[in-house]
Amino acid sequence: MSEPAFAKWMIWSVLLSLSPFVLELLGLLTTSHPGTGLRLSTPIDRGQLLLVCAGLGATGVGDLIGTSTDELSAKRYAGGASVLIVLLAAGYYATASSPSVQNREVVVSVSVVLYLLTLLVSFACVTLAEEVE
């Protein structure tokens, strides 16, 4: 992957997708009373990060569509893994966002793991989608 393509993916896909969480965390830090036990996981404890996973995963698959058939097997694996992560993230979000969820730490843990997997697979998709000159 070329450096400009990596920078474009990192800035416009990864970092920009995290900006709502950073802003929410800053807002919570600003408005909370000292000693209230604010957790850094609060902005993602209702599964919001799973929506980012779905978006990043779909972007990876979208980048692969219409590319050449070079490295077709690797593209199929990366695209398939990305679709699987999108389905897992969307499906788990339906449960994680429910007000009846009692263990928010599990939601945070699953969300972070799926997010890291999404980054890996999305990076693979973007890398494979880049046409070699």
C-alpha positions as CSV (number, residue, x, y, z in Angstrom):
1,M,0.0,0.0,0.0
2,S,1.3,3.4,-0.9
3,E,1.9,6.0,1.8
4,P,-0.8,8.4,0.4
5,A,-3.4,5.6,0.3
6,F,-2.6,4.5,3.8
7,A,-2.8,8.1,5.1
8,K,-6.1,8.6,3.3
9,W,-7.5,5.4,4.8
10,M,-6.2,6.3,8.3
11,I,-7.4,9.9,8.4
12,W,-10.7,9.7,6.5
13,S,-11.8,6.3,7.6
14,V,-10.3,5.4,10.9
15,L,-9.6,8.6,12.8
16,L,-12.7,10.4,11.5
17,S,-14.9,7.5,12.5
18,L,-13.6,7.8,16.1
19,S,-14.2,11.6,16.4
20,P,-17.7,11.3,17.8
21,F,-16.4,9.2,20.7
22,V,-13.6,11.6,21.4
23,L,-16.0,14.5,21.5
24,E,-18.5,12.6,23.7
25,L,-15.6,11.8,26.1
26,L,-14.5,15.4,26.2
27,G,-18.1,16.5,26.9
28,L,-18.4,13.9,29.7
29,L,-15.1,15.0,31.2
30,T,-16.2,18.6,31.0
31,T,-19.6,18.2,32.5
32,S,-19.0,15.5,35.1
33,H,-18.3,16.3,38.8
34,P,-14.9,15.3,40.1
35,G,-14.9,12.0,41.9
36,T,-18.0,10.6,40.1
37,G,-16.1,7.6,38.7
38,L,-16.3,8.5,35.0
39,R,-15.1,5.6,32.9
40,L,-13.3,6.0,29.6
41,S,-15.5,3.2,28.2
42,T,-18.7,5.2,28.7
43,P,-18.9,6.5,25.1
44,I,-18.9,3.0,23.8
45,D,-20.7,1.0,26.4
46,R,-24.0,0.8,24.5
47,G,-22.4,-0.7,21.4
48,Q,-21.8,2.5,19.4
49,L,-18.4,1.2,18.3
50,L,-20.1,-1.7,16.6
51,L,-21.7,0.8,14.2
52,V,-18.2,2.1,13.3
53,C,-17.2,-1.6,12.7
54,A,-20.0,-2.0,10.3
55,G,-19.1,1.1,8.4
56,L,-15.4,0.4,8.2
57,G,-16.0,-3.2,7.2
58,A,-18.5,-2.1,4.5
59,T,-15.9,0.4,3.2
60,G,-13.3,-2.3,2.9
61,V,-15.7,-4.5,0.8
62,G,-16.7,-1.5,-1.3
63,D,-13.0,-0.8,-2.1
64,L,-12.6,-4.4,-3.4
65,I,-15.6,-4.3,-5.7
66,G,-14.7,-3.6,-9.2
67,T,-11.0,-4.2,-8.8
68,S,-8.9,-6.4,-11.0
69,T,-8.8,-10.2,-10.6
70,D,-5.2,-10.1,-9.4
71,E,-4.8,-11.8,-6.1
72,L,-8.5,-12.9,-6.3
73,S,-8.2,-15.6,-3.6
74,A,-6.8,-13.1,-1.1
75,K,-9.5,-10.6,-2.1
76,R,-12.2,-13.1,-1.5
77,Y,-10.9,-14.0,1.9
78,A,-10.5,-10.4,3.0
79,G,-13.9,-9.4,1.5
80,G,-15.6,-12.4,3.1
81,A,-14.0,-11.7,6.5
82,S,-15.1,-8.1,6.2
83,V,-18.7,-9.1,5.4
84,L,-18.7,-11.5,8.3
85,I,-17.5,-8.7,10.7
86,V,-20.2,-6.4,9.4
87,L,-22.9,-9.0,10.0
88,L,-21.5,-9.8,13.5
89,A,-21.2,-6.1,14.5
90,A,-24.7,-5.3,13.2
91,G,-26.2,-8.3,14.8
92,Y,-24.5,-7.8,18.2
93,Y,-25.4,-4.1,18.1
94,A,-29.1,-5.1,18.3
95,T,-28.4,-6.8,21.6
96,A,-25.7,-4.4,23.0
97,S,-27.8,-1.3,22.5
98,S,-30.7,-2.7,24.5
99,P,-31.5,-1.0,27.8
100,S,-31.9,-4.4,29.5
101,V,-28.1,-5.2,29.1
102,Q,-26.7,-5.7,32.6
103,N,-23.0,-6.2,31.8
104,R,-21.7,-3.2,29.9
105,E,-18.1,-4.4,30.3
106,V,-18.8,-7.4,28.0
107,V,-20.3,-5.0,25.4
108,V,-17.1,-2.8,25.6
109,S,-14.8,-5.8,25.4
110,V,-16.6,-7.4,22.4
111,S,-16.8,-4.0,20.7
112,V,-13.1,-3.3,21.1
113,V,-12.2,-6.8,19.8
114,L,-14.5,-6.5,16.8
115,Y,-13.1,-3.0,16.1
116,L,-9.5,-4.3,16.1
117,L,-10.5,-7.1,13.8
118,T,-12.3,-4.7,11.6
119,L,-9.2,-2.5,11.3
120,L,-7.1,-5.5,10.3
121,V,-9.5,-6.7,7.7
122,S,-10.4,-3.3,6.4
123,F,-6.7,-2.5,6.0
124,A,-6.3,-5.8,4.1
125,C,-9.2,-4.9,1.8
126,V,-7.9,-1.4,1.1
127,T,-4.4,-2.8,0.5
128,L,-5.6,-5.5,-1.9
129,A,-7.9,-3.0,-3.7
130,E,-5.0,-0.7,-4.6
131,E,-4.1,-1.2,-8.2
132,V,-0.4,-2.0,-8.8
133,E,1.0,0.2,-11.5
